Amino acid sequence: MKNRYMLLFLILLTGCSSSYSPSEKMLAYKKNMSSDQAVEVLQKAIWDNSEPEGICGTRGFWHDDASNMKVQADKISMLSHKRGKQLKKVDKGFSGVVVFEKQYYKYNFEFNKISSIDIYDDPRVLPYFPVCNIKDLKDKYFIIDLYSDEKSSLKFIVLDKNFDQTMAALSTLLSDKPVILK
């Protein structure tokens, strides 16, 4: 039964995909935006924001919320971690708690490895990204997925009021990547 629902979801997802058409506002932002300005806009959209925006999902690495992340013209660098050696295990009946050491390393999410920029705005799709689906967020928002492959992607939330400027920044830094509205 789960397989049928997953197949239905995939059909719905691929059937509803279309190419993104930039708005006049986005094109005006892009026309006047340098690479350095695009880096600043993307840095704010993904990380340096007091609003409920920013990274909400990753695949292929675990970013550390307490670390700094730096957007550059060709990549996003951040402190990430992977599971290290087991520190302790506490058995509690049929379940238990296992604690592992975090092994930190510098992760570079390189723009040249991104195959597409996927944009999600459909509330029927958002529950499939539970961390990205902020139920108490009142303003309209988009999830932008910098998609490399099934094993590596970075999802972040952008409020509607910041969407055109963020898309102009992405278009400036990743001009050759297809943008797909899902």
ChimeraX commands (.cxc) that place a marker at each C-alpha (Angstrom):
marker #1 position 0.00,0.00,0.00 radius 0.5
marker #1 position 2.85,2.40,0.82 radius 0.5
marker #1 position 4.34,1.73,-2.61 radius 0.5
marker #1 position 1.10,2.84,-4.27 radius 0.5
marker #1 position 1.07,6.11,-2.33 radius 0.5
marker #1 position 4.72,6.72,-3.18 radius 0.5
marker #1 position 4.04,6.03,-6.87 radius 0.5
marker #1 position 1.05,8.39,-6.77 radius 0.5
marker #1 position 3.22,11.06,-5.12 radius 0.5
marker #1 position 5.94,10.67,-7.77 radius 0.5
marker #1 position 3.38,10.91,-10.57 radius 0.5
marker #1 position 1.88,14.00,-8.96 radius 0.5
marker #1 position 5.31,15.53,-8.45 radius 0.5
marker #1 position 6.57,14.92,-11.99 radius 0.5
marker #1 position 3.22,15.80,-13.54 radius 0.5
marker #1 position 3.17,19.15,-11.78 radius 0.5
marker #1 position 6.74,20.16,-12.64 radius 0.5
marker #1 position 7.31,23.04,-14.99 radius 0.5
marker #1 position 10.07,25.44,-15.92 radius 0.5
marker #1 position 10.44,28.53,-13.79 radius 0.5
marker #1 position 9.69,31.83,-15.51 radius 0.5
marker #1 position 11.46,34.78,-13.91 radius 0.5
marker #1 position 9.31,37.73,-12.90 radius 0.5
marker #1 position 10.03,41.31,-14.01 radius 0.5
marker #1 position 11.09,42.10,-10.43 radius 0.5
marker #1 position 13.60,39.21,-10.42 radius 0.5
marker #1 position 15.03,40.31,-13.78 radius 0.5
marker #1 position 15.41,43.89,-12.49 radius 0.5
marker #1 position 17.28,42.60,-9.42 radius 0.5
marker #1 position 19.53,40.45,-11.61 radius 0.5
marker #1 position 20.29,43.28,-14.03 radius 0.5
marker #1 position 21.82,45.36,-11.23 radius 0.5
marker #1 position 23.39,42.54,-9.19 radius 0.5
marker #1 position 27.12,41.83,-9.09 radius 0.5
marker #1 position 28.59,38.48,-8.02 radius 0.5
marker #1 position 29.56,39.94,-4.65 radius 0.5
marker #1 position 26.01,41.20,-4.07 radius 0.5
marker #1 position 24.62,37.79,-5.11 radius 0.5
marker #1 position 26.88,36.11,-2.55 radius 0.5
marker #1 position 25.59,38.47,0.16 radius 0.5
marker #1 position 21.94,37.85,-0.75 radius 0.5
marker #1 position 22.42,34.09,-0.78 radius 0.5
marker #1 position 24.35,34.16,2.50 radius 0.5
marker #1 position 21.45,36.00,4.14 radius 0.5
marker #1 position 18.80,33.76,2.58 radius 0.5
marker #1 position 20.46,30.51,3.61 radius 0.5
marker #1 position 22.10,31.32,6.93 radius 0.5
marker #1 position 22.24,34.86,8.37 radius 0.5
marker #1 position 18.57,35.48,8.98 radius 0.5
marker #1 position 16.48,36.18,12.03 radius 0.5
marker #1 position 13.28,35.36,10.15 radius 0.5
marker #1 position 12.11,31.77,9.74 radius 0.5
marker #1 position 14.20,31.26,6.65 radius 0.5
marker #1 position 17.37,29.34,5.93 radius 0.5
marker #1 position 18.57,25.75,5.72 radius 0.5
marker #1 position 15.82,23.28,6.50 radius 0.5
marker #1 position 17.19,20.10,4.99 radius 0.5
marker #1 position 20.35,18.52,3.67 radius 0.5
marker #1 position 21.20,15.23,2.08 radius 0.5
marker #1 position 24.74,13.87,1.95 radius 0.5
marker #1 position 26.04,15.71,5.00 radius 0.5
marker #1 position 24.97,16.93,8.45 radius 0.5
marker #1 position 25.54,20.64,8.88 radius 0.5
marker #1 position 26.17,21.99,12.33 radius 0.5
marker #1 position 23.65,24.67,13.34 radius 0.5
marker #1 position 26.17,26.21,15.74 radius 0.5
marker #1 position 28.88,26.70,13.13 radius 0.5
marker #1 position 29.41,29.40,10.55 radius 0.5
marker #1 position 28.52,28.82,6.95 radius 0.5
marker #1 position 30.08,30.86,4.17 radius 0.5
marker #1 position 28.63,31.40,0.71 radius 0.5
marker #1 position 31.24,32.04,-1.96 radius 0.5
marker #1 position 30.89,32.61,-5.69 radius 0.5
marker #1 position 31.50,28.94,-6.48 radius 0.5
marker #1 position 30.47,27.04,-3.33 radius 0.5
marker #1 position 28.99,27.02,0.14 radius 0.5
marker #1 position 31.48,26.03,2.85 radius 0.5
marker #1 position 30.34,24.88,6.25 radius 0.5
marker #1 position 31.33,22.82,9.23 radius 0.5
marker #1 position 29.68,19.44,9.01 radius 0.5
marker #1 position 29.90,16.24,10.95 radius 0.5
marker #1 position 29.58,12.53,10.54 radius 0.5
marker #1 position 29.10,9.78,13.04 radius 0.5
marker #1 position 32.29,8.83,14.83 radius 0.5
marker #1 position 32.98,6.12,17.36 radius 0.5
marker #1 position 30.28,4.97,19.74 radius 0.5
marker #1 position 30.53,6.72,23.11 radius 0.5
marker #1 position 27.82,4.90,25.06 radius 0.5
marker #1 position 24.78,2.70,24.75 radius 0.5
marker #1 position 21.92,2.65,27.21 radius 0.5
marker #1 position 19.47,-0.25,26.94 radius 0.5
marker #1 position 15.87,0.46,27.90 radius 0.5
marker #1 position 13.80,-2.67,27.41 radius 0.5
marker #1 position 13.15,-3.19,23.72 radius 0.5
marker #1 position 14.78,0.07,22.72 radius 0.5
marker #1 position 17.94,1.85,23.62 radius 0.5
marker #1 position 19.90,5.04,23.19 radius 0.5
marker #1 position 23.23,5.03,21.40 radius 0.5
marker #1 position 25.44,8.11,21.56 radius 0.5
marker #1 position 28.13,8.63,18.94 radius 0.5
marker #1 position 31.00,11.09,18.78 radius 0.5
marker #1 position 30.68,13.79,16.12 radius 0.5
marker #1 position 33.61,13.90,13.74 radius 0.5
marker #1 position 33.79,17.39,12.25 radius 0.5
marker #1 position 35.08,18.28,8.83 radius 0.5
marker #1 position 34.80,21.18,6.39 radius 0.5
marker #1 position 32.17,20.46,3.75 radius 0.5
marker #1 position 32.10,22.29,0.42 radius 0.5
marker #1 position 28.77,22.23,-1.40 radius 0.5
marker #1 position 30.09,23.10,-4.85 radius 0.5
marker #1 position 27.86,24.93,-7.31 radius 0.5
marker #1 position 29.35,23.21,-10.37 radius 0.5
marker #1 position 28.01,19.87,-9.05 radius 0.5
marker #1 position 24.42,21.12,-8.80 radius 0.5
marker #1 position 22.28,19.60,-11.54 radius 0.5
marker #1 position 19.11,21.65,-10.97 radius 0.5
marker #1 position 17.45,24.22,-8.75 radius 0.5
marker #1 position 14.06,22.89,-7.69 radius 0.5
marker #1 position 11.43,25.23,-6.26 radius 0.5
marker #1 position 8.55,23.92,-4.15 radius 0.5
marker #1 position 5.57,26.06,-3.20 radius 0.5
marker #1 position 2.69,23.59,-3.23 radius 0.5
marker #1 position 1.40,22.91,0.31 radius 0.5
marker #1 position 0.52,19.34,-0.73 radius 0.5
marker #1 position 4.21,18.63,-1.35 radius 0.5
marker #1 position 5.67,20.37,1.71 radius 0.5
marker #1 position 4.78,17.58,4.21 radius 0.5
marker #1 position 7.26,15.36,2.36 radius 0.5
marker #1 position 9.99,17.64,3.72 radius 0.5
marker #1 position 8.94,17.62,7.40 radius 0.5
marker #1 position 11.73,19.87,8.66 radius 0.5
marker #1 position 10.99,22.40,5.91 radius 0.5
marker #1 position 7.24,22.44,6.53 radius 0.5
marker #1 position 6.91,25.06,9.26 radius 0.5
marker #1 position 3.27,24.87,10.33 radius 0.5
marker #1 position 3.25,28.14,12.28 radius 0.5
marker #1 position 4.75,30.15,9.42 radius 0.5
marker #1 position 1.97,32.56,8.39 radius 0.5
marker #1 position 3.61,34.12,5.32 radius 0.5
marker #1 position 3.80,32.37,1.98 radius 0.5
marker #1 position 7.16,30.69,1.49 radius 0.5
marker #1 position 9.11,28.61,-1.00 radius 0.5
marker #1 position 11.54,25.77,-0.52 radius 0.5
marker #1 position 14.51,26.01,-2.83 radius 0.5
marker #1 position 16.43,22.78,-3.33 radius 0.5
marker #1 position 19.95,23.02,-4.70 radius 0.5
marker #1 position 19.91,19.48,-6.07 radius 0.5
marker #1 position 23.08,17.62,-7.02 radius 0.5
marker #1 position 21.82,14.04,-7.04 radius 0.5
marker #1 position 19.91,11.57,-4.85 radius 0.5
marker #1 position 22.75,11.64,-2.34 radius 0.5
marker #1 position 23.47,15.36,-2.11 radius 0.5
marker #1 position 21.21,18.41,-1.89 radius 0.5
marker #1 position 20.60,21.47,0.23 radius 0.5
marker #1 position 17.08,22.78,0.90 radius 0.5
marker #1 position 16.30,26.19,2.32 radius 0.5
marker #1 position 13.20,28.28,3.02 radius 0.5
marker #1 position 12.71,31.69,1.44 radius 0.5
marker #1 position 9.76,33.94,2.28 radius 0.5
marker #1 position 7.73,35.22,-0.67 radius 0.5
marker #1 position 8.89,38.80,-0.07 radius 0.5
marker #1 position 12.55,37.72,-0.54 radius 0.5
marker #1 position 12.00,35.20,-3.33 radius 0.5
marker #1 position 12.74,37.37,-6.39 radius 0.5
marker #1 position 15.96,38.75,-4.93 radius 0.5
marker #1 position 17.10,35.23,-3.91 radius 0.5
marker #1 position 16.32,33.87,-7.38 radius 0.5
marker #1 position 18.28,36.76,-8.94 radius 0.5
marker #1 position 21.26,35.83,-6.74 radius 0.5
marker #1 position 20.99,32.16,-7.72 radius 0.5
marker #1 position 20.67,33.12,-11.38 radius 0.5
marker #1 position 23.80,35.28,-11.10 radius 0.5
marker #1 position 25.88,32.59,-9.40 radius 0.5
marker #1 position 24.41,29.52,-11.12 radius 0.5
marker #1 position 23.40,30.90,-14.51 radius 0.5
marker #1 position 23.69,27.60,-16.36 radius 0.5
marker #1 position 21.50,25.50,-14.01 radius 0.5
marker #1 position 17.91,24.61,-14.92 radius 0.5
marker #1 position 15.27,25.93,-12.54 radius 0.5
marker #1 position 12.21,23.71,-12.07 radius 0.5
marker #1 position 9.00,24.76,-10.33 radius 0.5
marker #1 position 7.44,21.73,-8.64 radius 0.5
marker link #1:1,2 radius 0.2
marker link #1:2,3 radius 0.2
marker link #1:3,4 radius 0.2
marker link #1:4,5 radius 0.2
marker link #1:5,6 radius 0.2
marker link #1:6,7 radius 0.2
marker link #1:7,8 radius 0.2
marker link #1:8,9 radius 0.2
marker link #1:9,10 radius 0.2
marker link #1:10,11 radius 0.2
marker link #1:11,12 radius 0.2
marker link #1:12,13 radius 0.2
marker link #1:13,14 radius 0.2
marker link #1:14,15 radius 0.2
marker link #1:15,16 radius 0.2
marker link #1:16,17 radius 0.2
marker link #1:17,18 radius 0.2
marker link #1:18,19 radius 0.2
marker link #1:19,20 radius 0.2
marker link #1:20,21 radius 0.2
marker link #1:21,22 radius 0.2
marker link #1:22,23 radius 0.2
marker link #1:23,24 radius 0.2
marker link #1:24,25 radius 0.2
marker link #1:25,26 radius 0.2
marker link #1:26,27 radius 0.2
marker link #1:27,28 radius 0.2
marker link #1:28,29 radius 0.2
marker link #1:29,30 radius 0.2
marker link #1:30,31 radius 0.2
marker link #1:31,32 radius 0.2
marker link #1:32,33 radius 0.2
marker link #1:33,34 radius 0.2
marker link #1:34,35 radius 0.2
marker link #1:35,36 radius 0.2
marker link #1:36,37 radius 0.2
marker link #1:37,38 radius 0.2
marker link #1:38,39 radius 0.2
marker link #1:39,40 radius 0.2
marker link #1:40,41 radius 0.2
marker link #1:41,42 radius 0.2
marker link #1:42,43 radius 0.2
marker link #1:43,44 radius 0.2
marker link #1:44,45 radius 0.2
marker link #1:45,46 radius 0.2
marker link #1:46,47 radius 0.2
marker link #1:47,48 radius 0.2
marker link #1:48,49 radius 0.2
marker link #1:49,50 radius 0.2
marker link #1:50,51 radius 0.2
marker link #1:51,52 radius 0.2
marker link #1:52,53 radius 0.2
marker link #1:53,54 radius 0.2
marker link #1:54,55 radius 0.2
marker link #1:55,56 radius 0.2
marker link #1:56,57 radius 0.2
marker link #1:57,58 radius 0.2
marker link #1:58,59 radius 0.2
marker link #1:59,60 radius 0.2
marker link #1:60,61 radius 0.2
marker link #1:61,62 radius 0.2
marker link #1:62,63 radius 0.2
marker link #1:63,64 radius 0.2
marker link #1:64,65 radius 0.2
marker link #1:65,66 radius 0.2
marker link #1:66,67 radius 0.2
marker link #1:67,68 radius 0.2
marker link #1:68,69 radius 0.2
marker link #1:69,70 radius 0.2
marker link #1:70,71 radius 0.2
marker link #1:71,72 radius 0.2
marker link #1:72,73 radius 0.2
marker link #1:73,74 radius 0.2
marker link #1:74,75 radius 0.2
marker link #1:75,76 radius 0.2
marker link #1:76,77 radius 0.2
marker link #1:77,78 radius 0.2
marker link #1:78,79 radius 0.2
marker link #1:79,80 radius 0.2
marker link #1:80,81 radius 0.2
marker link #1:81,82 radius 0.2
marker link #1:82,83 radius 0.2
marker link #1:83,84 radius 0.2
marker link #1:84,85 radius 0.2
marker link #1:85,86 radius 0.2
marker link #1:86,87 radius 0.2
marker link #1:87,88 radius 0.2
marker link #1:88,89 radius 0.2
marker link #1:89,90 radius 0.2
marker link #1:90,91 radius 0.2
marker link #1:91,92 radius 0.2
marker link #1:92,93 radius 0.2
marker link #1:93,94 radius 0.2
marker link #1:94,95 radius 0.2
marker link #1:95,96 radius 0.2
marker link #1:96,97 radius 0.2
marker link #1:97,98 radius 0.2
marker link #1:98,99 radius 0.2
marker link #1:99,100 radius 0.2
marker link #1:100,101 radius 0.2
marker link #1:101,102 radius 0.2
marker link #1:102,103 radius 0.2
marker link #1:103,104 radius 0.2
marker link #1:104,105 radius 0.2
marker link #1:105,106 radius 0.2
marker link #1:106,107 radius 0.2
marker link #1:107,108 radius 0.2
marker link #1:108,109 radius 0.2
marker link #1:109,110 radius 0.2
marker link #1:110,111 radius 0.2
marker link #1:111,112 radius 0.2
marker link #1:112,113 radius 0.2
marker link #1:113,114 radius 0.2
marker link #1:114,115 radius 0.2
marker link #1:115,116 radius 0.2
marker link #1:116,117 radius 0.2
marker link #1:117,118 radius 0.2
marker link #1:118,119 radius 0.2
marker link #1:119,120 radius 0.2
marker link #1:120,121 radius 0.2
marker link #1:121,122 radius 0.2
marker link #1:122,123 radius 0.2
marker link #1:123,124 radius 0.2
marker link #1:124,125 radius 0.2
marker link #1:125,126 radius 0.2
marker link #1:126,127 radius 0.2
marker link #1:127,128 radius 0.2
marker link #1:128,129 radius 0.2
marker link #1:129,130 radius 0.2
marker link #1:130,131 radius 0.2
marker link #1:131,132 radius 0.2
marker link #1:132,133 radius 0.2
marker link #1:133,134 radius 0.2
marker link #1:134,135 radius 0.2
marker link #1:135,136 radius 0.2
marker link #1:136,137 radius 0.2
marker link #1:137,138 radius 0.2
marker link #1:138,139 radius 0.2
marker link #1:139,140 radius 0.2
marker link #1:140,141 radius 0.2
marker link #1:141,142 radius 0.2
marker link #1:142,143 radius 0.2
marker link #1:143,144 radius 0.2
marker link #1:144,145 radius 0.2
marker link #1:145,146 radius 0.2
marker link #1:146,147 radius 0.2
marker link #1:147,148 radius 0.2
marker link #1:148,149 radius 0.2
marker link #1:149,150 radius 0.2
marker link #1:150,151 radius 0.2
marker link #1:151,152 radius 0.2
marker link #1:152,153 radius 0.2
marker link #1:153,154 radius 0.2
marker link #1:154,155 radius 0.2
marker link #1:155,156 radius 0.2
marker link #1:156,157 radius 0.2
marker link #1:157,158 radius 0.2
marker link #1:158,159 radius 0.2
marker link #1:159,160 radius 0.2
marker link #1:160,161 radius 0.2
marker link #1:161,162 radius 0.2
marker link #1:162,163 radius 0.2
marker link #1:163,164 radius 0.2
marker link #1:164,165 radius 0.2
marker link #1:165,166 radius 0.2
marker link #1:166,167 radius 0.2
marker link #1:167,168 radius 0.2
marker link #1:168,169 radius 0.2
marker link #1:169,170 radius 0.2
marker link #1:170,171 radius 0.2
marker link #1:171,172 radius 0.2
marker link #1:172,173 radius 0.2
marker link #1:173,174 radius 0.2
marker link #1:174,175 radius 0.2
marker link #1:175,176 radius 0.2
marker link #1:176,177 radius 0.2
marker link #1:177,178 radius 0.2
marker link #1:178,179 radius 0.2
marker link #1:179,180 radius 0.2
marker link #1:180,181 radius 0.2
marker link #1:181,182 radius 0.2
view
